[in-house]
Amino acid sequence: MFERPQSGERAVLVHASPDGLPDDSEREEFAELARSAGAVIAAELVSSRRRPDPRYFIGKGKLDELRSLIELNDVELVISSAALSPSQERNLERELRCRVLDRAGLILDIFAQRARSFEGKLQVELAQLRHLSTRLVRGWTHLERQKGGIGLRGPGETQLETDRRLIGHRIRQLKERLEHVDTRRTMNRRNRVKAEIPTVALVGYTNAGKSTLFNVLTNADVYVKDQLFATLDPTVRRLDLPEGEHVVLADTVGFIRDLPHELIAAFRSTLQEAREADLILHLIDASDPNRWQRVRQVNAVLKQLEADRVPQIRVYNKIDKLDRKPRITNNRAGEGRAVWLSALTGEGIPMLKDAIARRLRQETVNCVIHLLPEQGRQRAKLFELGAVTGEAALEEGGWALDLKMTEKDLKRFLKRENLAEQQLDPLPVRSSATAANE
């Protein structure tokens, strides 16, 4: 039985795919993932089979070739780009006599290295345990079956049951802790809603420059490095806009092709910022030749999170690599649809701030609300929010207030204060000043 080594970073990358040979961009991204995890790439092997082998995924010919590469390059780790079943992983380790890891396990390892906050570490550990719970196979000698003879009778296979119980108990503990963290996050989000502060979520493919842009916009000090998943921990900061306005900018975890389901589930509370946002900044690496594939992959994850209906501004970053000038394009409604900028040089940042401000203002509605005499508290609240542009006292008592606020904030206010939409009327042709003097 093979005993897994505890260390070793020299690796062979196996680019295996049932859908034909992987293209250069997929191979480079996979190699970058391995380097981000700290692996030293000693060799690479490309394999394509219409039907993966049920025992090893790759065929026996490729298995012999892989074994030769391992012996020739003194390799301690094999990393497969294809998802391996637990039995395939075990069989490969037994045949190759070294550790075997698939793409999902590699990404989980990177996340384990990069998580810094308490919440991030809990989320990563939960994802790892969920992944591990499906892979409790007999890959270690201490899990061997019971043997006969004095001194050789032991728990044997019951060790698997013990491991499953321990993992299940730990998963329950982590879920309870994350529920408490999620409750605090939800309370903070509700406080922002009550304060009528819009939230803007920053999303994008990993290594598109989100942390750099986030630092430039908010004067934060988020860790920045040219590698995949350089930062994992969510960060929320205030972003000041032109004319004294301000919003909350939330950074999120970078997305990637075929992100493991365990990670999406574990980071769902963090990514909830995107779902609850008033606006999403979708950051795109303009210098990436495969940027449209990246855009589709990010939008697919947003759809999984039910955040695909949130308004978006596409932000094309790294124009300094293309020697292009910053610019902005609008849609038919005059809203900022896309901004070309460089987060590294700062070119185009003022354009982005203007586009954010204009996009949030586009949702502004003008209307009249009729309040009863006993609704003085709601009247005071509207004045406190700065939403009242004019006021008229009603003969039957109460007030008619001219309002100017975003449609989303207005709906939130009506729901929070238990006011009916029947109390609203379109703003009449008369000016607010005339209404105030009546």
Residue, then its C-alpha position, 0 to 999 in steps of 0.5 A: m500500500f502506498e504511503r503518501p509523502q508529506s512534502g514535495e513540490r516538483a510536479v508534472l502537469v497532466h493536461a487531460s481532457p475528454d473534449g479534445l486537446p486543451d488550447d494554449s490559454e487553458r494550459e497556461e492558466f493551469a500552469e499558472l495555478a500550479r505556480s501560484a500554489g508553489a509547485v515547481i513544474a518539472a514536466e508536462l504531459v498532454s492527453s486526450r481521450r474520447r472516453p476517460d479510462p475508468r481506472y486511471f482517466i488516462g490510457k495505459g500508454k500515457l500512464d507509462e509515459l507519465r511514469s517515465l517522466i516522474e522517474l526522469n525528473d525526480v517528481e513528487l507530485v502529479i497534478s491533473s487538469a481534469a477532475l479525478s474520481p476518488s478511485q482514479e486518484r487512488n489508483l494513480e497514486r498506487e501506480l505512480r508512487c507519488r501524490v496525485l492532485d486534480r484541479a479542484g484540489l489544487i485550487l483548494d490548496i491555493f485558497a488555504q494558503r491565501a486566506r488571512s481573515f477568520e472568516g476566510k479560513l473557516q470558509v476554506e476549511l469547510a470547502q476542503l472538508r467537503h471535498l475530502s469527505t468524498r475521497l476517504v479511500r484506502g490510500w494510507t497503510h493505517l487504513e488496512r483491513q484487519k489482520g489475523g494473529i496476536g497483536l495484529r488485530g485492530p480497527g482496520e476499515t472502521q478507521l474510515e468510519t471514524d474519519r467520516r464522523l470526525i469530518g462530519h462533526r467538524i463540518r457542522q462546527l464550521k457551519e455554525r461559526l459561519e452562520h454567526v459570521d454571516t449574521r454579522r455581515t447581514m446586519n452590516r448590510r442592513n445598516r447600510v440599507k437603512a442609511e440609504i448608502p448604495t453598494v457597488a460590488l467589484v467582480g472579475y476573473t482572477n488576476a484581472g487587477k481587482s485589488t489594484l483598482f480597489n486600492v486606487l478607488t478607496n485608498a486601501d492597502v489590499y495586498v496586490k501581486d501578479q498571481l492568481f487568487a492573490t487576495l481572498d478575503p472580502t473587503v468593504r470600503r467607502l468610495d467618494l464620488p463627485e459632488g460629495e456623494h459616496v457609496v460602499l465598494a465591496d471587493t469579492v473573491g476572483f472567479i475562474r473557469d470551473l470554480p469548484h462547487e465546494l468553493i462556491a458553496a463556502f464563499r456564498s455569503t461573501l459573494q452575497e455582496a454582489r447579489e445585494a449590490d446596487l451596481i456591479l463593476h465587472l473588471i476585465d483584463a483588456s490585454d487578455p486575448n481570451r477576455w470574452q471567454r473570461v466574461r462569459q465565465v464570470n457571468a455564469v458564476l453571477k447567474q449561479l449566485e442570482a446576481d445576473r440581474v444587477p446592473q453592470i458597468r464593464v471596466y476594461n483594465k490594463i489599457d497601458k499594455l495596449d497603448r490605448k487612451p482611456r474612454i467611456t461608452n454609454n448605452r441608449a439611455g445615456e448610462g455608462r456601459a463600459v469604461w477603459l482605464s488603467a488601474l496601475t497608472g490611474e488613467g481613466i479613474p475619474m471617468l469611472k467615478d463619473a460613470i458610477a455616479r451617473r449610473l446610480r443617479q439614473e435610477t432616481v425618480n421624482c414623485v409626490i407622497h401623501l402623508l397622514p397627520e399621524q405619519g409625522r415620523q415618516r415625514a421627518k425621516l424623508f427630510e433626514l434622508g434629503a429626499v424632499t424637494g418641496e412640501a405642501a400642507l393638505e387641507e384635510g391634514g397631513w402633507a404632500l411631499d415632492l420627493k427625489m430619490t432612487e427607485k430602489d431606495l424609495k421601495r425600501f423606504l415604503k417597505r420599511e415604513n409600511l407605506a402603500e404605493q397608493q400614497l404616491d403620485p407622479l410629480p405634477v407639472r407645477s414646480s416644487a417651489t410653487a408647491a411649497n408656497e401654496 
